[in-house]
Amino acid sequence: MKITVLYYTKIGHTKEMAEIVAAGARQVAGVEAAVFPMEAPDVQWLTASDCVLLGTPTYMADLAGVVKCWLETAGHKYPLAGKLGGAFATAHFSHGGGDIAIQSILHHLLVAGMVVYSGGDSLGQPVIHLGPVALSEDLEQYQSLFATYGQRMAEKAVALFGES
Ligand SMILES: Cc1cc2nc3c(=O)[nH]c(=O)nc-3n(C[C@H](O)[C@H](O)[C@H](O)COP(=O)(O)O)c2cc1C
Protein backbone atom coordinates (compact mmCIF):
# COMPACT_ATOMS: atom_id res chain seq x y z
CA MET A 1 0.00 0.00 0.00
CA LYS A 2 1.47 3.32 -1.09
CA ILE A 3 0.67 6.70 0.43
CA THR A 4 1.62 10.08 -1.02
CA VAL A 5 2.15 13.11 1.20
CA LEU A 6 2.29 16.35 -0.80
CA TYR A 7 3.15 19.74 0.60
CA TYR A 8 3.72 23.31 -0.40
CA THR A 9 6.24 25.28 1.62
CA LYS A 10 8.06 28.57 1.45
CA ILE A 11 9.98 28.57 4.71
CA GLY A 12 10.10 24.79 5.40
CA HIS A 13 7.59 24.28 8.23
CA THR A 14 5.03 22.41 6.16
CA LYS A 15 7.68 20.15 4.64
CA GLU A 16 8.92 19.31 8.15
CA MET A 17 5.41 18.35 9.25
CA ALA A 18 4.78 16.41 6.01
CA GLU A 19 7.80 14.22 6.81
CA ILE A 20 6.33 13.51 10.24
CA VAL A 21 2.93 12.60 8.78
CA ALA A 22 4.69 10.15 6.46
CA ALA A 23 6.73 8.68 9.34
CA GLY A 24 3.50 8.12 11.25
CA ALA A 25 1.94 6.40 8.24
CA ARG A 26 4.96 4.08 7.96
CA GLN A 27 4.19 2.75 11.45
CA VAL A 28 1.35 0.80 9.90
CA ALA A 29 2.27 -2.67 8.57
CA GLY A 30 2.48 -2.85 4.81
CA VAL A 31 2.46 0.93 4.27
CA GLU A 32 5.08 2.78 2.23
CA ALA A 33 4.75 6.56 2.41
CA ALA A 34 6.64 9.06 0.26
CA VAL A 35 6.77 12.84 0.55
CA PHE A 36 6.89 15.21 -2.43
CA PRO A 37 6.66 18.92 -3.00
CA MET A 38 3.33 19.65 -4.65
CA GLU A 39 5.13 21.23 -7.60
CA ALA A 40 7.04 18.03 -8.41
CA PRO A 41 5.23 14.86 -7.35
CA ASP A 42 6.41 11.45 -8.50
CA VAL A 43 3.46 10.80 -10.79
CA GLN A 44 3.97 7.04 -10.81
CA TRP A 45 3.99 6.90 -7.02
CA LEU A 46 1.00 9.22 -6.77
CA THR A 47 -0.94 7.18 -9.31
CA ALA A 48 -0.18 3.96 -7.41
CA SER A 49 -1.14 5.48 -4.03
CA ASP A 50 -4.42 4.61 -2.32
CA CYS A 51 -4.16 7.63 -0.03
CA VAL A 52 -3.05 11.20 -0.77
CA LEU A 53 -2.49 13.74 2.02
CA LEU A 54 -1.92 17.44 1.39
CA GLY A 55 -0.16 20.00 3.57
CA THR A 56 -0.40 23.75 3.27
CA PRO A 57 0.84 26.81 5.09
CA THR A 58 -2.01 29.07 6.19
CA TYR A 59 -2.14 32.25 4.12
CA MET A 60 -4.68 34.97 4.86
CA ALA A 61 -6.64 32.54 7.07
CA ASP A 62 -6.96 30.06 4.20
CA LEU A 63 -4.93 27.63 2.11
CA ALA A 64 -1.95 28.94 0.15
CA GLY A 65 -2.76 30.07 -3.39
CA VAL A 66 -0.27 27.60 -4.87
CA VAL A 67 -2.18 24.75 -3.23
CA LYS A 68 -5.50 26.04 -4.54
CA CYS A 69 -4.07 26.27 -8.06
CA TRP A 70 -2.76 22.71 -7.75
CA LEU A 71 -6.15 21.47 -6.59
CA GLU A 72 -7.96 23.25 -9.42
CA THR A 73 -6.16 21.13 -11.99
CA ALA A 74 -5.05 18.04 -10.05
CA GLY A 75 -8.32 16.13 -10.42
CA HIS A 76 -7.84 16.21 -14.19
CA LYS A 77 -4.07 15.65 -14.19
CA TYR A 78 -3.88 12.83 -11.64
CA PRO A 79 -6.20 9.90 -10.89
CA LEU A 80 -7.32 11.15 -7.47
CA ALA A 81 -10.91 9.89 -7.61
CA GLY A 82 -11.60 7.04 -5.20
CA LYS A 83 -8.41 7.54 -3.20
CA LEU A 84 -8.50 8.32 0.53
CA GLY A 85 -7.67 11.98 1.17
CA GLY A 86 -6.87 14.30 4.03
CA ALA A 87 -5.14 17.56 4.83
CA PHE A 88 -2.94 19.27 7.40
CA ALA A 89 -1.68 22.81 7.86
CA THR A 90 0.89 24.97 9.54
CA ALA A 91 0.05 28.47 10.74
CA HIS A 92 1.57 31.23 12.80
CA PHE A 93 -1.40 31.92 15.07
CA SER A 94 -3.80 29.56 16.85
CA HIS A 95 -6.60 31.81 15.58
CA GLY A 96 -4.89 32.27 12.20
CA GLY A 97 -7.16 30.07 10.08
CA GLY A 98 -5.37 26.72 9.93
CA ASP A 99 -8.68 24.86 10.24
CA ILE A 100 -10.14 26.92 7.41
CA ALA A 101 -7.14 26.08 5.22
CA ILE A 102 -7.73 22.38 5.88
CA GLN A 103 -11.47 22.69 5.27
CA SER A 104 -10.80 24.37 1.91
CA ILE A 105 -8.56 21.50 0.86
CA LEU A 106 -11.12 18.90 1.98
CA HIS A 107 -13.75 20.62 -0.22
CA HIS A 108 -11.46 20.27 -3.20
CA LEU A 109 -10.71 16.64 -2.43
CA LEU A 110 -14.45 15.92 -2.41
CA VAL A 111 -14.83 17.65 -5.76
CA ALA A 112 -12.05 15.45 -7.11
CA GLY A 113 -14.05 12.38 -6.01
CA MET A 114 -11.81 11.43 -3.10
CA VAL A 115 -12.89 9.68 0.10
CA VAL A 116 -12.24 12.29 2.79
CA TYR A 117 -11.33 11.25 6.33
CA SER A 118 -9.58 12.46 9.48
CA GLY A 119 -10.78 10.14 12.25
CA GLY A 120 -12.53 13.11 13.86
CA ASP A 121 -13.23 12.56 17.54
CA SER A 122 -14.07 8.89 17.03
CA LEU A 123 -10.59 7.67 17.96
CA GLY A 124 -10.17 9.48 21.28
CA GLN A 125 -7.14 11.52 22.21
CA PRO A 126 -5.62 13.30 20.48
CA VAL A 127 -8.85 14.49 18.88
CA ILE A 128 -8.22 15.60 15.30
CA HIS A 129 -11.32 17.17 13.86
CA LEU A 130 -10.63 18.27 10.28
CA GLY A 131 -6.90 17.62 10.25
CA PRO A 132 -3.92 18.68 12.37
CA VAL A 133 -2.59 22.25 12.53
CA ALA A 134 0.94 23.02 13.77
CA LEU A 135 1.92 26.48 14.94
CA SER A 136 5.20 27.51 13.40
CA GLU A 137 6.75 28.96 16.56
CA ASP A 138 6.87 25.53 18.21
CA LEU A 139 6.65 22.80 15.57
CA GLU A 140 8.23 20.23 17.88
CA GLN A 141 5.21 20.34 20.15
CA TYR A 142 3.05 19.00 17.28
CA GLN A 143 5.24 16.09 16.17
CA SER A 144 3.30 13.42 18.01
CA LEU A 145 -0.06 14.83 16.81
CA PHE A 146 1.07 14.80 13.18
CA ALA A 147 2.54 11.30 13.47
CA THR A 148 -0.73 10.07 14.97
CA TYR A 149 -2.62 11.69 12.11
CA GLY A 150 -0.42 9.93 9.53
CA GLN A 151 -0.88 6.63 11.35
CA ARG A 152 -4.67 7.00 11.52
CA MET A 153 -4.92 7.86 7.84
CA ALA A 154 -2.75 4.87 6.94
CA GLU A 155 -4.82 2.55 9.15
CA LYS A 156 -7.98 3.71 7.41
CA ALA A 157 -6.37 3.32 3.98
CA VAL A 158 -5.38 -0.27 4.79
CA ALA A 159 -8.88 -0.96 6.18
CA LEU A 160 -10.42 0.34 2.95
CA PHE A 161 -8.00 -0.93 0.33
CA GLY A 162 -5.92 -3.71 1.93
CA GLU A 163 -2.13 -3.83 2.32
CA SER A 164 -1.10 -4.23 -1.33
C1 LIG B 1 1.75 35.53 2.73
C2 LIG B 1 1.61 34.91 4.08
C3 LIG B 1 0.39 34.91 4.71
C4 LIG B 1 0.23 34.33 5.97
N1 LIG B 1 -1.00 34.35 6.56
C5 LIG B 1 -1.18 33.73 7.75
C6 LIG B 1 -2.46 33.69 8.35
O1 LIG B 1 -3.44 34.23 7.85
N2 LIG B 1 -2.59 33.05 9.55
C7 LIG B 1 -1.53 32.45 10.17
O2 LIG B 1 -1.71 31.87 11.24
N3 LIG B 1 -0.30 32.45 9.60
C8 LIG B 1 -0.10 33.06 8.41
N4 LIG B 1 1.14 33.04 7.82
C9 LIG B 1 2.22 32.28 8.46
C10 LIG B 1 2.41 30.90 7.81
O3 LIG B 1 1.18 30.19 7.67
C11 LIG B 1 3.33 30.02 8.67
O4 LIG B 1 4.53 30.67 8.95
C12 LIG B 1 3.60 28.69 7.99
O5 LIG B 1 4.11 27.77 8.92
C13 LIG B 1 4.59 28.84 6.85
O6 LIG B 1 4.72 27.59 6.24
P1 LIG B 1 6.03 27.17 5.43
O7 LIG B 1 7.19 27.26 6.35
O8 LIG B 1 5.75 25.77 5.02
O9 LIG B 1 6.15 28.10 4.26
C14 LIG B 1 1.32 33.68 6.59
C15 LIG B 1 2.58 33.67 5.95
C16 LIG B 1 2.72 34.27 4.71
C17 LIG B 1 4.08 34.24 4.03
The ligand as a Gaussian input file, in Angstrom:
#p B3LYP/6-31G(d) Opt

LIG

0 1
 C        1.753000      35.532000       2.728000
 C        1.611000      34.910000       4.081000
 C        0.390000      34.913000       4.711000
 C        0.227000      34.331000       5.970000
 N       -1.002000      34.349000       6.561000
 C       -1.175000      33.731000       7.750000
 C       -2.459000      33.691000       8.353000
 O       -3.444000      34.228000       7.847000
 N       -2.592000      33.049000       9.549000
 C       -1.527000      32.445000      10.170000
 O       -1.710000      31.873000      11.244000
 N       -0.295000      32.455000       9.605000
 C       -0.103000      33.056000       8.410000
 N        1.142000      33.039000       7.818000
 C        2.224000      32.276000       8.458000
 C        2.408000      30.902000       7.811000
 O        1.183000      30.192000       7.674000
 C        3.327000      30.019000       8.669000
 O        4.532000      30.667000       8.946000
 C        3.598000      28.693000       7.993000
 O        4.106000      27.774000       8.924000
 C        4.589000      28.839000       6.845000
 O        4.717000      27.591000       6.236000
 P        6.028000      27.170000       5.426000
 O        7.186000      27.258000       6.355000
 O        5.752000      25.771000       5.023000
 O        6.145000      28.096000       4.256000
 C        1.322000      33.682000       6.595000
 C        2.579000      33.674000       5.953000
 C        2.721000      34.275000       4.708000
 C        4.083000      34.239000       4.032000

